Amino acid sequence: MRVLILLRGAPGCGKTTWIENNGLKPYSLSADDLRLMCQSPILGVDGSYGISQSNDKTVWEILFQLLEARMQRGELTVIDATNSKTSEMNRYKTLASEYRYRIVLVDMTNIPIDVCKKQNAMRPQYKQVPDDVIERIYSRFATQKIPSGIKVIAPDQLQSIWYKPMDLSQYKKIHHIGDIHGCYTVLNNYLGGEIHADEFYIFTGDYIDRGLENGEVVKFLCSILEMPNVLLLEGNHERWIYCYGKGKPAKSQEFEKRTKQELIDAGISEKDARILYRKFAQCAYYRFHDKIVLATHGGLSLIPENLSLVPTEEMIKGTGQYDDYEIVAKTFDEVMPDNVYQVFGHRNTKSLPTHLSKRCFDLEDSVEFGGSLRVVTLDESGFHTIETRNTVFRDLNIKKKNNVDAVDVTSLVESMRQNKYIQEKRFDHISSFNFTPKAFYDRAWDEQTIKARGLFIDTESNKVVARAYEKFFNINERSETKFGVLKNVLRFPVMAYVKENGFLGLVSYDHKTGDLFITSKSTPTGPYANNLREIFYQQVQDVDAVKEYLKNNNVTLVFECIDPENDPHIIRYESKKLVLLDIVENDPTFKKHPYFDVDYVSNMLKFECKHLAYIITDWPSFCDWYSEVTAADYMYRGSYIEGFVLEDFDGFMVKLKLHYYNMWKHMRNVVDTVNQFGYYKYTSSLISKEENLFYGWYKTIGKDLPGPKNIIALRELFYQYASGQT
């Protein structure tokens, strides 16, 4: 938790021994330890060894860097140093104020100087300091005062600073209120507009973002934060309230684009935000008659004997990974006594019930997407779960539904030409419109840039000649594709299609020329289009039948073009082929034909059709499937694949790229870097044994081997080398 313990005492007074005796060594930073890391013991003119003080600038820079890193996570930290100067302690105060730490100073200055000198002489020679150093430090103790705001304790008073359960037995009822996420109406409906003085209210965090009433929620919190029977816990989204209060940009597009403006419109000043953020607690740990309860935002696997040793970050994010909450609850039930309970929110990917396990309650139910505000109350008769359905929310399903209104092509062309994130390429009477690389890197996705993906328009007749998909995204790439959000976006059943590893190609019919229009990568004349054209005419058995179908139906055939000879990617293929992915209508509004149409047409025209791998019927099944396919060793029917394209009942699409593909795509970048510079700088990103072995092999052996340098060929050579075949 956010506690900083400073020791104040001369060398030899027993600071390090005190730390070890109290089990605090894993939580301590020692200036002397860092001095020895910078430089080994040095030989003095009298033949003795000692710790060099010449690196102190570096030592203190490192110590404070480490301290700040720990403070960012809310780690309890002990500083093993003399802390004889007021200026030194004020520097800690500045950091403590920034990270909302409580500072405790263990005062060991009352130990007689003669005792320090004697104990100093008994230490290993290299740790001993001259007597005049001890005398100088004692003179500082007499003149340099401990700054105000620092709690001073004696060495035997350590137990007094630890976090202990408060007793709430005097209250009639305890309310544990789950994630609110900017949903004031449902919160007010539950509370009935009143906070009762004889009841205690614990709010478990995540008060803002995603909902439509962020301003109202924050105004309400500001109105109750001083009440003695209200405790506001900190969730992960409260970090943005801190940023707003400090005038800093938040690393959250959701907050910057929506929530922040709602706070401003509601009259929430930066000062209001600072005051509110200072009131957020790390946890609620209390007794209620014979029960002991821990409430955090993320959930812990147990309550340790000393709760102060748990980092604030773990209380906020929870023990383990985001999806580990079931294991956390099971462990808690197994290891904690029968009268100990916990309540948390933050994570509930499988939409499990509030009463998660025997003695654990989960308050997360996607209230911001039309779920329920979950509350657990505790009174003398026990625990009670309450769910209040939210009716005021942003419907993410709107993003999924096709725009049924007719789109005027002339107006569309004019508006796209004015959009700096869309580029036009002209090919006689046909122009292609595609989002620019800058749109990709700036994530400038709006209605136009999403539509401008392989969109070809005859600008003379203002008709769509060919079109691909609208831009769609990977899981966790956008707010509406975050895994935890998908349970509110997907409408089941969900179809999972194998994602082939080639490039996208379009084939349609140009009514002006009376011929097929074949294009790829936003141009009908580039090398990809030429490769597509070559494979198409090689493999299509009846070109006239394809032409007639396209002419009569005014659609585009969207293909994955596999060309292992000229365009190898990550996944190995034995030969060139086309896979029909979808049939898209030549209309500015994106409309594609259902899978059974695609399958029928592929059979009729003799194309290979995309493969339907899984049909997933509900969210719990989706979670289980996701865990299975994202495992590092996952193979589909004995082969590695790029991933899956998921399509729900409403046509909403999202991509999932798998571990094998992502790893070897990363290694392809490593190869390119080694080819350019001779080494790869970011070796810390090489996580697995296989990645590290491949990098070592390629840098020392692989790059000098003859033959192709594409990642598929190199991977096969590496496997041969690793198996001893070369």
N, C-alpha and C positions, 0 to 999 in steps of 0.2 A: 504494500500500500504506500501511499505518498507520505513517507516519513524519512527524514534525513537526520541521522545521528552523528553529531560531531563529538570527537573526543578532545579534551583540552588538558594537556599535561606534558611535562618535560620528558625527554628520553630517560628510560629507566623507571618510570613511574608505574608501568604495568599495563599500558594501553592494549598492546597486542595480546597479552595474556588474558586480559578481561574479555576481549573479543572472542578468543578461542573458547574460554570457559563458558561463555553465553551462547555458543553455537552460531556466531555471526560471521565467521570467516568467509563463507560463500557470498556474503552480502556486503563485503567491505572493499574499499579502495585504499591502498597504502602507498604513500609517497615513496617510502623506502623501497618497497617492492619494485616500483617503476624505476627508481634510480638504479637498482641492480639489473633491470632489464636493459636500461640504456648503456650501462658500463659495469663491468665486473669489478670486485674489490680492488682498490689500487694500493700500491706499496708506498708507505711514507718514508721520510728521511730517517726516522728512528727505527726502521725495520718492521714496523707494524702495518697491518692491513686495515683499510677503512672504506666506507662508502663515499664515493665522490659526490661533491655538491656542485660540480661544474656544469651539470646538465639540468639544473633546476628549471630553467625556462621551458625546456622541452617537457620535463616531467610534469609540471603544473598544467601545461597546455593539454597534454594527454589525459591527465587526471580529470580535468574539467570536460574534455570531450567525452570521456567515458561516463562521467557523472550525468551529463546532459542526455546522452543516449539512454541511460537507465531511467532518468526522470521522464523522458518521453513515453516510456512504458509503465511508469508508475511503480518502479521497483524500490522497495525499502533499501536504503544505502547507508553504510557506516563509513565515515572518513577517518582513517587512522593517520593522524598528523598532530602536531603540537597545538595548532590553532592559537598561537600566542598573540597574534596581531588582530586588532579590530578590523582592519581593512580586509584581511583574509575572510573573516566571518561575514562581513558585509557582502562580499562577492557571492557567498552561498545564499545570503538572503535574497539577492537579486534573482538568482535562478529559482529559488523556492517560491518567490512571488509569481514568476512566469509560469511555473508548472503546478502551482497550488499545493506546495509541500508544507508540512509541519516540521519545524526544526527543533530538535532536542539536543541539548549539549550535556554531555556527561563530564562533570567537573572533577578533575583529579589533581587540582592545583594545591589542595590542602595536604598532600603527602609531603613530609619534610624533605628538604633539599638533600640532607645527608643520606636519607634512604634512597633517593633517586641515584645519587652518586655511587652508593654501594651496589645497588642492583645493576647499574650501568656497567660497573667493573666486572660483574659476573656474566655479562652477555658474551657471545662469541666476539672475538677480537675485532672482526671487521664491522660489527654493529655498534661498537663502543664509540662514544663521542668524548671530546675533551671536557674536563670539568668546567672550564670557562664558558663553554656553550650552554651547559645546564644553568649556570649562574646568570647568563645573559637572558635566557628564556624566563627564568623566575623573575627577573627585573621587569620583563614585559608584562607578566601576569599582574604585577603590582600597579602598572600604569595604563595598560591597554584593557579597556572595559569590554564586557560582552554586550553586543548591541541589543536594543530592546526588540521584543518580538520573538526572542529565542527562549524556549523553556529550559531551565537549568535543573538538572537532577544530580544526585549523588550516585556513585557506581552501584550501590545496593538498591537503587530505586527503579531499576529498569522495568520491572513488572508493571509499574504504574502507567507506562506509556502505551502498553499494548491494547489493541482494540478488543473490547469485551462486550458481550451481549447486554443490551439495555432491557429494562423490564417494562413492558407495556401492558401488564396485567390490569392496570387501573382503567383501561379503556374498555368500552362495551363491545367494540368490534374493530377489527383490523381490515382495511381494504388494500389489496395488492392490485394495482391497475396496470394493465399491459401496454404495449407499444401503441402510441396514439397517432403518430405520423400525420400531423396536421389535420386531424378529423375532430373538430370541436363539437359539432352537433351531437354526435353519438356519445361523446364524453359528457356533455351537458345533460343528455337524456338519462345517462346512468346516474349521475350525481343529483339530478333533480334540482340543479341550480344552487346547491347548498353543501357546505362543509360542516358537519356536525362536530361540536366541540368535544363530545364524549366518545368520539371515534377517531381512529388513527388512519392516515392515508399515506400509503407508500406507492409512488409512481415509479415504474421500473425503467424509464428511459425511452429514447427515440420519440421525441415530442414533435419533430418537424420532418419535412420533405415528403413528397409524393402525394400528400393529401391536398385538399382545396382550401383549407381554413387555417393555414399556418399562423397568420397574424392573430386570429382569435385565440388559438391555443396558447401562443406565447404571452399575449396580454393576460390571459387567465392565470398562467403560471406566475407571472409577475405580481398578480394580485394576491396570491396565496403563499408566496415563498417565505414570508416571515411568520406564518402561523406555526405555533409550537407542535401541532398535531399533524403536520405535513412534512414528508421527507421526499425530496426529488432526487432520484438516482440518475447517474450519468449513463447514457447509451452512446453508441458509436456515432450517431448523427449529431450529437451535441457538440462535437468538435467544430462544426460549422458555425454554431452560435459563438464559440470562442473566436473564430476567425473574424466574424462580423463585428464583434465587440472590439477587436484590435485593429479594425480597418484593413485586414489582410484578405486577399482573394482566397476563397475556399477551393480545395481540389475536388470539387463536385459540380458538374454541370447542372445537375438538378437544383442544387442550392443557388448557384449563381444566376441561372436563367429564370427560376420560378420563385423559390422560397424567399430569397433575399428581397425581391421586390414586394412580396406580400408583407414582409416585416416592415419595410419602409412605408408602404401604404397604410399599415395599421398604426403608424406612429411609434414603432419600437426603435429607439435610438441605440447608438453603439454603447452608450453608458448603460442603458437598460439591459443590453445583452451581457455586458461585463458583470453587472450586479447579479443577474440570473445565473450566469455560468459559475460564479463563485459559490453559489448555494448548492450546487449539485454534489451529492454524496456518492461514495464509491460502492457502498452496499448498505443494506439494512440487516442487522444481526440482533435478534431480540428474543426475549422470553415472553411467553404468554401463558401464565399459570404453569402447567406441567410440560408445555411444548417449547421447543427451541426452533427458531425459523431463520433461515438465511435467504434474503432476497437480493439478487444481482440482476444485471441486464442479461448476461450471457449464460450463467449456470456453471457451477463447479462440480467436479467429481467427488469431492469430499470437503468437509470443513476441517482444516488442520488445527492442531492444538494452538498454534499462534496464527490467527487469521491475518495479522499485519504483514506476514511474510509473503502473502499472495500479491503479485503485481496487479495494479489497477487494470492494466490492459487485459489480463485474464478474466477479471470480474466483468469487464465490459464485453469482450468478445466470446468469453466462455472457454472452458477447458477443451483442448483438442481442436479439430477442424470444425468447420461450420456444420457439417453433416453428422457430427459425432454426438449429438445431444441425447440420442437414445442410449448409447453406451454410457454416457456421463450419468444419466438418470439411474441406469441399472447398477453402476458402480456405487453411486451414492446410497441406494437402498441396501446394498450388500455390506458396506463398511461402516455406515453411521448407525447410531443407536435408534431404537424404535420411536423415540419421542422427538427425533430431529427431522425437520422437513426443509425443503427449499422451493423457492418460486423464482422463475426467470422468464424472460421473453426472448426476443432477438431472432431465434432460429426455430423453424418448424417446417422443414421442406416437404415433409410427407403429410402435412395437415392433420397431425395426430390430435387426439382430444386433449382438453385442458389438463385433466388428471392423467398425466403422462405415465406415471408409474406409481408404485405404492405410496411413496412419500415425496414425489416431485410433481410440480405443476408447471405447465408451459403456457404462457400468456400470449404467444404470437399466433395471429390468425389473419394476417393480411387485411387489417381493418381498412387500410388506405385504398384497397382495390375492391371494396364491397364485402369484405369479411366482417367479422365481429370484433368488437372491443371486448377482450376477455378480462374478467376480474375474478380473483379468488378472495373470498372473505373468510375471516377466522373469528369465531366467537366461542363462548363457553361450550357450545354443543359440537364444535368441530369446524372443519373446512367446508366451504360451499363454493361451487363454481357458477359463474353467471356469464352469459354471452349476450351482448346487445348488438344487433345487426346494424351496420352502418349503411345509410341510404344516400349519403352525400360524398361522392367519390369521382375520380377521373376514370372513365371507362376506357381501359386499354384496348378493348375489343374494337373500338372505333378505328384504331390504326390498322386493323386486320381487314376491314370490310372494303370492298371495291367501291370506288366512287361511281354511283349509278347515274349521276348527272352527265349529260353529253359534254364533251370537251371540244371546244372550237379549235381546230388545228391551226388556223391562221393566227389566232391569239396566242396559242401555245408556242408556235415558232417565234413570234415576236418577243415573247417574254423570255424564252430560253436564250435568244440572241443577246439579251440585255443582262443575263446572269453571268457574273464573272467566274463562277464555278463550273460553267458549262462551255464546252468547245464545240464548234461546228466545223465539219469537214465536208467539202462539196465535191461531188462526183457527177458532173453534168447536171441532170435534173434532180438528182437525189442528194440530200444532205444527211450526214449522220450527226447525231447529237449525243454527247457523252460527257459525264462528269470529268473534271480535270484531276490531275494528280494532287493539286492543292486542295481540292474538295475532299479527297481521301484523307490527306494528312491533317487537314483542319477539322475533319469530321463535320463538314458543312452539309449535313443531310436535312433536306426539306422536301416538300412535295415535288419540286422540279428536279433537284439533283438525284433523287431516288428514281424518278421516272426516266431520266436521261442516262440510260444504260443500254447501249446498243439499239437506239431508236433511230430508224431511217425513214425520212419523210420526202416524198416527191413535192418539192417546193413550188412546182408549177401548178399541179392539180390540188395541192394541200391534202394529200392522202398518205396514210402510213403505208410504206412499202414492206417494211420488215421491222420486227421488234423482238427483243429478248425479255428476260425477266426484269422487273423493277429490282433495284438494289435490295438485297436482304442480307442478314447479318448472322454472325456466329453467336452461339450461346455465350453469355456474359460480355458481349461486345457493346450492347446498348442497354439503356435502362429497362426497356420492355423485353429484352432477351436475357436479363440476369436470371440465373437458375432459380433463385428464390421467388422471382416475379412470374416466371413461366406458369406456375400452377394457377395463376389468375388470368393468364393470357390464353393458354391452350384449351381448345375445346375438343374433347375426345369423341371418337378415337383419333389417334395420331398415327400417320403412316411414316415409316422410316425407310427411305430409299438409299441404296448404296450410292455414295458419291464417287464417281469415277475421277481419275486423275489425269485429265488432259486439258484441252482448251475449248472454249465455247465457240460454236459455229452456228450460223443461221442460214437457212435456205428458204426462200420465198419466191413469189412470181411477180415480175415487173410488167404490169399491163401495158406500159408504153413501148417497151422493146419486144414484148411477147416472148420473153425468155426467163430462165431461172435467174434469181438474184442471190448470189452466194457471197457471204461476207463473214469476217471475223475480226475481232480487235478494232471495231469501229471503222473498218475500211474493207472494200471489196477488192482492193488491189495489192495488199501487202502480202508478205510471205506466209502468214497464217491462213489467209483466205486462199492463197494458191495451194497450200497443202491440203486444206479442206476440199477444194475443188477437185484436186487430183484424186484423193481418196474416195470422194463421192462418186465420180464417174467410173472409178475402178470397181467399186463395190455394188453400186446400184444396178439392179438387173433390168429395170424398166423405167428409164428416165422419163419417157413420155407419160407414163402413169403417174409419176410424182408430179410432173408439171401440170397435168390435168387436175389432179387433186388440189394443188395449191391455187390454181386459177379459179376453180369453182368455189372454193371454201374461203379464199382470202385470209389465209393464215400463214404463220411462219413455223417451220419445223426447227426446233432448237436441239442441237446435237452436242454431245461431248465428243470431241475429235481426239482420238488416241493415235499418236505418231511416235512410237518409240525410236524410230530411226533418226528423224530430224528434230524431234522435240521431246527428249526424255525428261520426265519430271522426277517424282520421288518413288512412285509405285512401279514395279516392273510389269510390263506387258510383253507378250511374245510377238505380237504382230499389230499392224495398223487396223483400226476399226472405227466405225461410227456407232454411237449409242444414242438412240432417240430419247431425249429427256422429256420434252413437252411439246404441245401444240398450242401456240399463242395466237390469238386473233389480232389481225392488223388494225388495231384501233388504239387511239391515244389512251384510253382507259384500259388498264391491264386486265385481260381476261384470258384464262387458259382452260383448255379442255380437261375433263376428268381423266383419271388414270385409265379407266377401261376403254376410253376413246383412243388414248395413246397406244395402249396395248393392241387394240384392234387395227389401227392404222399401221403400226409397225409390222404386224403380221401380213397385212394386205400389200404393203409396199416392200416387204422383205428387209426390214431393218431390225437390228438388235434393239430391244426396248430396255429402258432402265429397270433395275431389279428392285422389287418391293421386298424388303428384308424382314420387316417386323410390322405388326399392327398392335399398337399399345392402347389399352382400353380405358385406363384411369390413371390418376396421378401417382398413387403408391406404386403401381406397376412401372410407371415411367421412371420413378426414382430408383427402383431396383435395376431396371434396364440400363439406366445411365451409369450406375455404379459398376455394372458388369462391363460395358463397352469402353469405359474410360480407364480401365485397368491397363497397366503397362504391357501385360502379356496377352491382351485380347487379340484374337484373330477371328475373322468372319469366314466360316466354313473352311478353316484351315489356311486361309490366306490373309495377308495384311491388305488393308484398304485405306483410302484417304480418310473416309468418314461417312457421315450420313447427312442427307437432306431430310428434314422433318417437315411434314405438312399436316396441319390439323384439319378438323372438319370444316372450318370456315375458310380454308385456303391460306392461312397464315404460315409462312415458311421461315425456317431458321436452320443454320448449318451447325454441324458438330464435327470437328476435325479431331482425329484420334491420336493417341500417344505416339505410335510408331511413325506416323506421317510427320507430326510436329517435330519429333526428335531428329529425323533425317533431313528435314527441311532446315533445321538449325545447323546440322553438320554440313550441309551444302554451303551455308554461309561461312562456316569455319574454313572449309576448303578454299573458297574464294579469297578469304582474308589471308590464309597462309600463302596462297599463290602470289598475292600482291606484296605482302610484307615479310613473309618467311616465318611468321608465328601468329598466334591468336592471343590477343590481349586479355580477353574476358574469360579466362579459364574457370573462374568461379561459377560460370553459367553451365559448365559441363558437370552435370549432377551425377549421372549414372556411371558405373564402371565401364560400360560399353562405349559411352561418349569419350571418356578419358583415354581408353585404349585406342580408339579410332584416331583421336587427335594425335597421340604419340606416334602411332604407326604412320599416319599420313605425313606428319612433319619430318620424320626421319627416313621413311622408306617410300611411302605411296606417291609423294609428289614427283619423285624422280623415275617412276616406272613408266615405260612406254604405253601408249594406248589412250583410249578416251578418258577424259577427266570428269565425266558426268557422275553424279553421286550414286547412280545405280551400279555402274561398272566398278566404281571405287569400293562400294559396299561389298560387292561380291569378291573382289580381290582381298579386301580386309578379312572377310570371313574365311577365305581359303588360308590366308596367313595365320589367323588365330587358331585354325584347326590343324595347322602343321602341314598343309598340303603344298605350301610354297616355301 
